[in-house]
Amino acid sequence: MKQFNYDLLENRKDQIEQDNSGENRVYHSPKGTYPSITNLIYHMISKPGIQAWRDKIGHKEADKISGRAARKGTKVHNAIEKYLLGDENYLNNVMPDHKELILTGIPQIDERIDNIRGIELPMWSDGLKVAGTTDLVADYCGELAIIDWKTGGYIKKEEYALNYILQGTAYCRMLYEMYGLLPKKLVICTFIRFSDPKKPVPFMDGDKVTDLFVEWKEYNPLDYIRRLKAICDAFHHFRENE
């Protein structure tokens, strides 16, 4: 088990309160109540596509699939968080198929990540008027990065990952505003067990084809900050005029 280096930032969670009492999550920050960046991106980008998918396959089936995916994501995310914190029992109570997926990624995490600045770090942006909690702030291949963990059943095209990219870009902006640190990279790491036989499996483990793959995608947050700002401004404009 790797011993990571830690250079933890001040965790200012006592200055911000997550509020899940309403229909949409919000955060109470020192300068106001801000929407969750995850919910903002959902309403501004993801909702129409998700609604169309739910209508197509039926809401009952969609709820089953979404629930199963959410549980898987939570289990994998929690195990990785424990591993990064040095908990040797990080795989306790993890189902065998999830354990197999996590163990596929651990050597890659060891190789790529170090100098951890924050795990589950709550932040906000007064400029964007949004808040959220980032999975990981650390060095990725030697450069400061925001890193988000995802799970999936296939490799997404970049246009379908825009919501993740904008969410991560928001965390980069928050980190800069609150700590004066500008990440050079936004990294989205997706733990994939291929579930669609029609989609090719691109990963070879030696001479064997496997249905497990860990995808690391790097983005420059500066390429997306203007688009993010426009989306946040539009969201706030709509809400103010409702």
N, C-alpha and C positions, 0 to 999 in steps of 0.2 A: 504494500500500500504506500503510495507516494506521500512524502511529507512536503506539503506546499509551503511556500513562503507567503507570509501575510503582512500587508502594509495597509491595515484597515483604515478607511475614512471614518470621520465622526458620523455615527448613525444618529440622524436628527429626527428619529421616529417620534420622539416626545413632542415635536413641534407640528406634527401632522396626524390627523385622525381619519382612518378609513371608515366610511359610513355606508353600510349595506342595507339600511332600513327602507329605502325607497325602491322604485322599479329599477333604477340605474345607480350603480356605485358612484359615490363622490368622495372627495377628500377635503377635509377642513384644514386649510393651510393658514399660516400667519397673516396672509393678505386677502383671504377670501376662500370661498368654497369652489373647488374646481372639479370638473368631471374626470373620471378615470379615462386615461388615454385609450385603454382597450375598448371601453364602451363608446367613446367618441368615434374611433375608427370603425367600429361595427356599424354604427348608425349612418356614417357618411360614406362608407365604401362597401362593407360586407353584406349588409342586411338584404338588399334586393336579390343577390345571388343565392343567399341561404334560404330566403323565403321561396324563391322559385324551385329550389331543390326540394324543400319540404312539401310544396304543393305537388310536385311531380311524383314523389315516392309515397306520399301520405304522411300525415303528421305523427301518427302512432309509430310507424317504422322509423321516421326521422328521429323521434325522441329516443328510441332504443339505440340507434347508431350513435347519436350525439352523447348519450349517457355513457355508453361503453367507451367511446373515445376519450371523454373527459376523465373517467376513472383511470384509464391507462395513462393518460398524460400526467395526472396527479401522482400516481405511483412512481412513475419513472422520474419525474421532477423531484419528488421528495427524497428518493434514494440517491440521486446525484448530489443534491444539497447536503445530505448527511455525509457522503463520501468527501466532498470538498471541505467539510468541517472536521474531517479526521475521525469520523465515527466508524470503527471497525465493524459494527453491526449494521451497516447501511443496507444490507440485503435482507434483514429480518422481515418476515411477513410479506415478502415480495413473491408473487406468483411465478412459477417456473418459466413461463414464456416471457414475462417481463424481465425476469432475472437474466435470461439469455440475451435479451436485447441490450440491457444495461451493460453486461460484461463485454459485449462487442465493442462498446464505446469507451470503456474505461482506459484501455491502453492509449487510445487517441487523445483522451483528456489529459492523461499524464504527460504525453509528448508535447502537447500544444499550449497548455495553460499553466501559469504560475503567477506569483506576485499578486495575490488576491487582494483587492481593495474593498470589495463589498459583496455580500451574499444576501439576496432578498432585501435590497436596499430601497427604502421608500424615498421618493424624491418628488419635486414639483417644479414647475416653470411659471414664473410670474409673467414672462413674455408671451408664452403660448396660452396661459391660463388653463393648464392641465396638470394632472398628477398621476403617479403610478408607482409600481414596485418592480424594479428590474431584477432579473434572475441573478446576474453575475457581472461584476466589474473586475476585470483582471487583465493581465498581459496575455495576448494571444499571439503565439509565435514571436514573442519579444516586443510586441507593440500593444499599448493600452487599447482596450476594446470593451464595448458592451456586448455581452453574450447572452442569447436567449435560447432556452431549451424547448424543443417542440417534438411531437410524435406524429407519425402518419403511416398511411398504408401505401403510399406511392410518392414519387418525386414530383413536386409541383413545378409547373412552369413559373418563370419569374413574375409574369403579370398576375398570377394567382397568389403570389406571396407578398403582394404590395402592402397588404394590411400589416404583416409582420415587419416589413422594412420600415414603414412609417412609424410604427410603434417603437421600434428600436431607435430610430432617428430622434424621436421625442425624448427617449432616455438619455441620448447623447447630449441633447440641448439642456436637459435638466442637470446633468453632471457638470456641464460647463458653467451654468448659472450658479449652482450651489457650491461648487468646489474649485472652479477655475481650471478644470481639466477637460481637454478636448480630445476625445478618443479618435484615433486615426481609422478605426475599423468598427463596423457593426457586423457581428457574426451571428448567424442563425444556424444552430446545430439541430438537425432533425434525426431522431431515432426512428428508423423505418423498418417495419415488417411488411413485406409486400403482400397485399390481400387481394389484388386483382390479377387473375391469371392471364388477362389479355395484355397486361403491361409487362414489358421485358424486365428481367432481373439483371442489372448491369454488374453485379458484384461477384467476384470469384474468390473463394477461400481456398488457396492452393489450386487443386484441380477439380474442386467441387463447386457447383453453383449453390448459393445460399439465398434464403429469402430475407436475410438481415443486412441492413446497410445503414451506416451513419454518414449523413451528408453535412458537410461544413460549407456554408456559403458566406462569402465576405462581400461587404458593401461599404462604400464611402458615404458616410452620413451627409456630407456637404452636397452630394448630388441630389438629395431628397429634401433638404431643409426648407426650400422655398415652397415646394408642393405641400409639405406638412403645414407650414404657416398659413397657406391659403385655405386649407381644409379646416384648420382650427378656427380661423377667422369666420369662415362661412358657418360653421357649427354655432359659434357664439352669436352670430347675427340672427340666425334662424330662431334660436332659443329666446333671444331678447325681444323678438317680434311676434312670438307665439301669442 
